[in-house]
Amino acid sequence: MDDTALMPKPSLSSQSIFDDQIAATETSKPTLFSMKAQMLEQGRTDTVLAATEDMSVRLKVYASGGENELHAHPTEDHVFVILQGSARFYGPDGETQDVAANQGFMMPKGMLYRFNATSTDECLVMLRVGTPNFQKQDKIDRLGRDGKPLVGDSKENKQVPVIFKDGVFFGD
Protein backbone atom coordinates (compact mmCIF):
# COMPACT_ATOMS: atom_id res chain seq x y z
CA MET A 1 0.00 0.00 0.00
CA ASP A 2 1.25 3.50 -0.86
CA ASP A 3 1.22 5.35 2.46
CA THR A 4 2.01 8.70 0.79
CA ALA A 5 -1.79 9.07 0.46
CA LEU A 6 -1.88 9.45 4.27
CA MET A 7 0.95 11.99 4.27
CA PRO A 8 -0.15 15.52 5.20
CA LYS A 9 0.08 18.03 2.36
CA PRO A 10 2.47 20.97 2.84
CA SER A 11 1.13 24.51 3.00
CA LEU A 12 3.06 26.26 0.21
CA SER A 13 2.16 29.87 1.05
CA SER A 14 1.77 32.03 4.15
CA GLN A 15 -1.96 32.27 3.47
CA SER A 16 -2.34 28.50 3.21
CA ILE A 17 -0.47 28.01 6.52
CA PHE A 18 -2.90 30.45 8.13
CA ASP A 19 -5.93 28.79 6.53
CA ASP A 20 -4.74 25.25 7.34
CA GLN A 21 -4.05 26.12 10.99
CA ILE A 22 -7.47 27.71 11.41
CA ALA A 23 -9.15 24.72 9.70
CA ALA A 24 -7.30 22.33 12.03
CA THR A 25 -9.02 23.94 15.02
CA GLU A 26 -12.47 22.90 13.79
CA THR A 27 -12.36 19.64 15.75
CA SER A 28 -12.56 19.17 19.49
CA LYS A 29 -11.34 15.59 19.25
CA PRO A 30 -7.75 14.34 19.64
CA THR A 31 -5.73 14.62 16.42
CA LEU A 32 -3.48 11.81 15.21
CA PHE A 33 -0.89 13.05 12.73
CA SER A 34 1.94 11.68 10.60
CA MET A 35 5.32 13.37 10.38
CA LYS A 36 6.08 11.95 6.95
CA ALA A 37 7.29 14.59 4.48
CA GLN A 38 8.76 14.69 1.00
CA MET A 39 12.39 15.81 0.89
CA LEU A 40 13.54 18.79 -1.15
CA GLU A 41 16.19 19.69 -3.71
CA GLN A 42 15.44 23.40 -3.16
CA GLY A 43 13.19 25.58 -1.04
CA ARG A 44 11.17 24.91 2.09
CA THR A 45 7.81 23.49 3.06
CA ASP A 46 5.64 23.98 6.11
CA THR A 47 2.96 21.41 6.93
CA VAL A 48 0.24 21.98 9.50
CA LEU A 49 -0.11 18.76 11.50
CA ALA A 50 -2.58 19.80 14.20
CA ALA A 51 -3.89 22.88 15.96
CA THR A 52 -6.18 24.24 18.63
CA GLU A 53 -6.85 27.93 19.30
CA ASP A 54 -4.05 27.78 21.86
CA MET A 55 -1.39 25.77 20.02
CA SER A 56 -0.17 24.79 16.55
CA VAL A 57 2.06 21.93 15.45
CA ARG A 58 3.82 22.11 12.07
CA LEU A 59 6.48 20.11 10.25
CA LYS A 60 9.07 22.24 8.46
CA VAL A 61 11.44 20.93 5.77
CA TYR A 62 14.33 23.00 4.39
CA ALA A 63 16.61 21.92 1.56
CA SER A 64 20.30 21.93 2.45
CA GLY A 65 21.44 25.55 2.70
CA GLY A 66 17.86 26.87 2.91
CA GLU A 67 17.30 29.86 5.15
CA ASN A 68 15.01 32.68 6.17
CA GLU A 69 15.45 36.34 7.12
CA LEU A 70 15.74 37.89 10.58
CA HIS A 71 12.21 38.18 12.02
CA ALA A 72 10.12 37.99 15.19
CA HIS A 73 6.68 36.71 16.07
CA PRO A 74 5.41 39.42 18.46
CA THR A 75 2.61 37.39 20.11
CA GLU A 76 3.68 33.75 19.68
CA ASP A 77 6.12 31.65 21.68
CA HIS A 78 7.39 28.68 19.70
CA VAL A 79 9.85 25.84 19.86
CA PHE A 80 11.77 24.01 17.15
CA VAL A 81 12.74 20.35 17.58
CA ILE A 82 15.27 19.09 15.03
CA LEU A 83 14.26 15.66 13.73
CA GLN A 84 16.85 15.39 10.94
CA GLY A 85 19.78 17.49 9.80
CA SER A 86 21.12 20.55 11.56
CA ALA A 87 20.56 24.29 11.70
CA ARG A 88 22.31 27.44 12.82
CA PHE A 89 20.11 30.01 14.56
CA TYR A 90 21.16 33.67 14.55
CA GLY A 91 20.15 36.44 16.94
CA PRO A 92 19.82 40.15 16.14
CA ASP A 93 23.43 40.93 17.04
CA GLY A 94 25.00 38.05 15.11
CA GLU A 95 25.07 35.58 17.98
CA THR A 96 24.71 31.97 16.84
CA GLN A 97 23.52 28.64 18.19
CA ASP A 98 24.05 25.37 16.33
CA VAL A 99 21.24 22.86 16.79
CA ALA A 100 21.43 19.20 15.71
CA ALA A 101 19.06 16.26 15.45
CA ASN A 102 17.31 15.44 18.72
CA GLN A 103 17.88 18.95 20.07
CA GLY A 104 15.41 21.82 20.38
CA PHE A 105 15.42 25.59 20.51
CA MET A 106 12.82 27.74 22.31
CA MET A 107 11.95 31.12 20.80
CA PRO A 108 10.12 33.52 23.15
CA LYS A 109 7.59 35.88 21.55
CA GLY A 110 9.16 39.07 20.23
CA MET A 111 12.67 37.55 19.86
CA LEU A 112 14.40 38.42 16.57
CA TYR A 113 15.97 35.36 14.94
CA ARG A 114 16.72 33.63 11.68
CA PHE A 115 18.18 30.25 10.82
CA ASN A 116 19.66 28.26 7.98
CA ALA A 117 19.93 24.55 7.26
CA THR A 118 23.58 23.61 7.80
CA SER A 119 23.51 19.89 6.97
CA THR A 120 25.02 19.30 3.53
CA ASP A 121 23.92 15.72 2.88
CA GLU A 122 20.28 15.82 4.04
CA CYS A 123 17.34 18.17 4.45
CA LEU A 124 16.62 19.94 7.71
CA VAL A 125 13.37 18.57 9.19
CA MET A 126 11.94 20.33 12.24
CA LEU A 127 8.84 20.06 14.35
CA ARG A 128 7.54 23.57 15.20
CA VAL A 129 5.13 24.01 18.10
CA GLY A 130 3.71 27.48 18.67
CA THR A 131 1.31 29.10 21.11
CA PRO A 132 -1.17 30.62 20.67
CA ASN A 133 -2.63 29.83 17.24
CA PHE A 134 -3.49 32.63 14.79
CA GLN A 135 -6.95 33.28 16.31
CA LYS A 136 -5.30 34.66 19.45
CA GLN A 137 -2.37 36.49 17.83
CA ASP A 138 -2.11 40.05 16.58
CA LYS A 139 -3.17 40.45 12.94
CA ILE A 140 0.46 41.14 12.01
CA ASP A 141 2.12 37.93 13.23
CA ARG A 142 5.60 38.30 11.73
CA LEU A 143 7.88 41.37 11.82
CA GLY A 144 11.25 42.05 10.22
CA ARG A 145 14.24 43.70 11.86
CA ASP A 146 12.77 47.10 10.94
CA GLY A 147 9.52 46.37 12.82
CA LYS A 148 7.50 46.18 9.60
CA PRO A 149 5.52 43.11 8.48
CA LEU A 150 7.62 40.40 6.82
CA VAL A 151 5.58 37.86 4.86
CA GLY A 152 6.92 34.32 5.31
CA ASP A 153 6.74 33.35 1.64
CA SER A 154 8.26 36.56 0.29
CA LYS A 155 11.46 37.20 -1.64
CA GLU A 156 12.52 39.39 1.30
CA ASN A 157 12.30 36.30 3.51
CA LYS A 158 14.56 34.40 1.10
CA GLN A 159 11.74 32.29 -0.40
CA VAL A 160 12.74 30.28 -3.48
CA PRO A 161 10.64 27.89 -5.56
CA VAL A 162 10.15 24.44 -4.02
CA ILE A 163 11.66 21.50 -5.90
CA PHE A 164 10.77 18.10 -4.43
CA LYS A 165 13.08 15.07 -4.50
CA ASP A 166 11.19 12.33 -6.33
CA GLY A 167 10.44 9.36 -4.09
CA VAL A 168 12.52 10.58 -1.09
CA PHE A 169 10.69 11.02 2.20
CA PHE A 170 11.31 11.69 5.87
CA GLY A 171 9.43 9.29 8.14
CA ASP A 172 9.61 6.16 5.95
C-alpha positions as CSV (number, residue, x, y, z in Angstrom):
1,M,0.0,0.0,0.0
2,D,1.2,3.5,-0.9
3,D,1.2,5.4,2.5
4,T,2.0,8.7,0.8
5,A,-1.8,9.1,0.5
6,L,-1.9,9.5,4.3
7,M,0.9,12.0,4.3
8,P,-0.2,15.5,5.2
9,K,0.1,18.0,2.4
10,P,2.5,21.0,2.8
11,S,1.1,24.5,3.0
12,L,3.1,26.3,0.2
13,S,2.2,29.9,1.1
14,S,1.8,32.0,4.1
15,Q,-2.0,32.3,3.5
16,S,-2.3,28.5,3.2
17,I,-0.5,28.0,6.5
18,F,-2.9,30.5,8.1
19,D,-5.9,28.8,6.5
20,D,-4.7,25.3,7.3
21,Q,-4.1,26.1,11.0
22,I,-7.5,27.7,11.4
23,A,-9.1,24.7,9.7
24,A,-7.3,22.3,12.0
25,T,-9.0,23.9,15.0
26,E,-12.5,22.9,13.8
27,T,-12.4,19.6,15.8
28,S,-12.6,19.2,19.5
29,K,-11.3,15.6,19.2
30,P,-7.8,14.3,19.6
31,T,-5.7,14.6,16.4
32,L,-3.5,11.8,15.2
33,F,-0.9,13.0,12.7
34,S,1.9,11.7,10.6
35,M,5.3,13.4,10.4
36,K,6.1,12.0,7.0
37,A,7.3,14.6,4.5
38,Q,8.8,14.7,1.0
39,M,12.4,15.8,0.9
40,L,13.5,18.8,-1.2
41,E,16.2,19.7,-3.7
42,Q,15.4,23.4,-3.2
43,G,13.2,25.6,-1.0
44,R,11.2,24.9,2.1
45,T,7.8,23.5,3.1
46,D,5.6,24.0,6.1
47,T,3.0,21.4,6.9
48,V,0.2,22.0,9.5
49,L,-0.1,18.8,11.5
50,A,-2.6,19.8,14.2
51,A,-3.9,22.9,16.0
52,T,-6.2,24.2,18.6
53,E,-6.8,27.9,19.3
54,D,-4.0,27.8,21.9
55,M,-1.4,25.8,20.0
56,S,-0.2,24.8,16.6
57,V,2.1,21.9,15.4
58,R,3.8,22.1,12.1
59,L,6.5,20.1,10.2
60,K,9.1,22.2,8.5
61,V,11.4,20.9,5.8
62,Y,14.3,23.0,4.4
63,A,16.6,21.9,1.6
64,S,20.3,21.9,2.5
65,G,21.4,25.6,2.7
66,G,17.9,26.9,2.9
67,E,17.3,29.9,5.1
68,N,15.0,32.7,6.2
69,E,15.5,36.3,7.1
70,L,15.7,37.9,10.6
71,H,12.2,38.2,12.0
72,A,10.1,38.0,15.2
73,H,6.7,36.7,16.1
74,P,5.4,39.4,18.5
75,T,2.6,37.4,20.1
76,E,3.7,33.7,19.7
77,D,6.1,31.6,21.7
78,H,7.4,28.7,19.7
79,V,9.9,25.8,19.9
80,F,11.8,24.0,17.2
81,V,12.7,20.4,17.6
82,I,15.3,19.1,15.0
83,L,14.3,15.7,13.7
84,Q,16.8,15.4,10.9
85,G,19.8,17.5,9.8
86,S,21.1,20.5,11.6
87,A,20.6,24.3,11.7
88,R,22.3,27.4,12.8
89,F,20.1,30.0,14.6
90,Y,21.2,33.7,14.5
91,G,20.2,36.4,16.9
92,P,19.8,40.1,16.1
93,D,23.4,40.9,17.0
94,G,25.0,38.1,15.1
95,E,25.1,35.6,18.0
96,T,24.7,32.0,16.8
97,Q,23.5,28.6,18.2
98,D,24.0,25.4,16.3
99,V,21.2,22.9,16.8
100,A,21.4,19.2,15.7
101,A,19.1,16.3,15.4
102,N,17.3,15.4,18.7
103,Q,17.9,19.0,20.1
104,G,15.4,21.8,20.4
105,F,15.4,25.6,20.5
106,M,12.8,27.7,22.3
107,M,11.9,31.1,20.8
108,P,10.1,33.5,23.2
109,K,7.6,35.9,21.5
110,G,9.2,39.1,20.2
111,M,12.7,37.6,19.9
112,L,14.4,38.4,16.6
113,Y,16.0,35.4,14.9
114,R,16.7,33.6,11.7
115,F,18.2,30.2,10.8
116,N,19.7,28.3,8.0
117,A,19.9,24.5,7.3
118,T,23.6,23.6,7.8
119,S,23.5,19.9,7.0
120,T,25.0,19.3,3.5
121,D,23.9,15.7,2.9
122,E,20.3,15.8,4.0
123,C,17.3,18.2,4.5
124,L,16.6,19.9,7.7
125,V,13.4,18.6,9.2
126,M,11.9,20.3,12.2
127,L,8.8,20.1,14.4
128,R,7.5,23.6,15.2
129,V,5.1,24.0,18.1
130,G,3.7,27.5,18.7
131,T,1.3,29.1,21.1
132,P,-1.2,30.6,20.7
133,N,-2.6,29.8,17.2
134,F,-3.5,32.6,14.8
135,Q,-7.0,33.3,16.3
136,K,-5.3,34.7,19.4
137,Q,-2.4,36.5,17.8
138,D,-2.1,40.0,16.6
139,K,-3.2,40.5,12.9
140,I,0.5,41.1,12.0
141,D,2.1,37.9,13.2
142,R,5.6,38.3,11.7
143,L,7.9,41.4,11.8
144,G,11.2,42.0,10.2
145,R,14.2,43.7,11.9
146,D,12.8,47.1,10.9
147,G,9.5,46.4,12.8
148,K,7.5,46.2,9.6
149,P,5.5,43.1,8.5
150,L,7.6,40.4,6.8
151,V,5.6,37.9,4.9
152,G,6.9,34.3,5.3
153,D,6.7,33.3,1.6
154,S,8.3,36.6,0.3
155,K,11.5,37.2,-1.6
156,E,12.5,39.4,1.3
157,N,12.3,36.3,3.5
158,K,14.6,34.4,1.1
159,Q,11.7,32.3,-0.4
160,V,12.7,30.3,-3.5
161,P,10.6,27.9,-5.6
162,V,10.1,24.4,-4.0
163,I,11.7,21.5,-5.9
164,F,10.8,18.1,-4.4
165,K,13.1,15.1,-4.5
166,D,11.2,12.3,-6.3
167,G,10.4,9.4,-4.1
168,V,12.5,10.6,-1.1
169,F,10.7,11.0,2.2
170,F,11.3,11.7,5.9
171,G,9.4,9.3,8.1
172,D,9.6,6.2,6.0
